[in-house]
Amino acid sequence: MTGTAKVGAVLAIASASSVAALFVPAAPWTADLFTWLRQAGALGVLVYAAVFVVAAICFVPGSILTIGAGVAYGLLWGTVVASTTSAVAATAAFLVARTIARRRVARWTASDPRFAALDAAIGQDGLKLVILVRLSPLIPFNVLNYALGLTRVSLRDYALGSFLGMLPVTLLYVYVGSMAGQLASIARGTATGGPLRHAVSALGLAATIAATIYVTRLARRALDGALARS
């Protein structure tokens, strides 16, 4: 899937979330869950992080969890929580690939030339390549967590590169979640801030989407160049 297609998928999720928030009442347990996460403080964050780690190890897509962080915590704290926990989850899967699952992951990647090229390039500049491959949708998130475990990249470069490289898309998903939360508040009649605040939020989401598309395209070109030189 191309970078534009992935952003398009996010737009579809955002649209669906908006329509659902306006016209479909949320299940009571969902509202209770988000309320509990907000009120539970550190315990809520730990539970959220534990679920994210298990999801990453079990190949469960983390996008829904990232959107959920926006609903529960809002844009700022949702981004902090989701970006940190997604990096921890990715590192956990990376360590599993380097230890108990190494042989199985090696069988998965043996026939894919993308991994061989990535391994050859990543030995030269690990941090840069991890950032680029995270920004570029060359390989799905959960597969990449395991695949990079077989490369020569250091744990430090992998963890830092994953955190930085996933940040733009994480921000976008959290923004979607925060907007869905605002729309749900409007539907329930509990919204605060007035129409201007919601209009500014909508414009901010549009700007974030545009920036994500631009950064993804730049990263893809840079990554293609780095792999071609390896």
Secondary structure, 3 states (H helix, E strand, C coil): CCHHHHHHHHHHHHHHHHHHHHHCCCCHHHHHHHHHHHHCCHHHHHHHHHHHHHHHHCCCCCHHHHHHHHHHHHHHHHHHHHHHHHHHHHHHHHHHHHCCCHHHHHHHHCCCHHHHHHHHHHCCCHHHHHHHHHHCCCCCHHHHHHHHHHCCCCHHHHHHHHHHHHHHHHHHHHHHHHHHHHHHHHHHCCCCCHHHHHHHHHHHHHHHHHHHHHHHHHHHHHHHHHHHHC
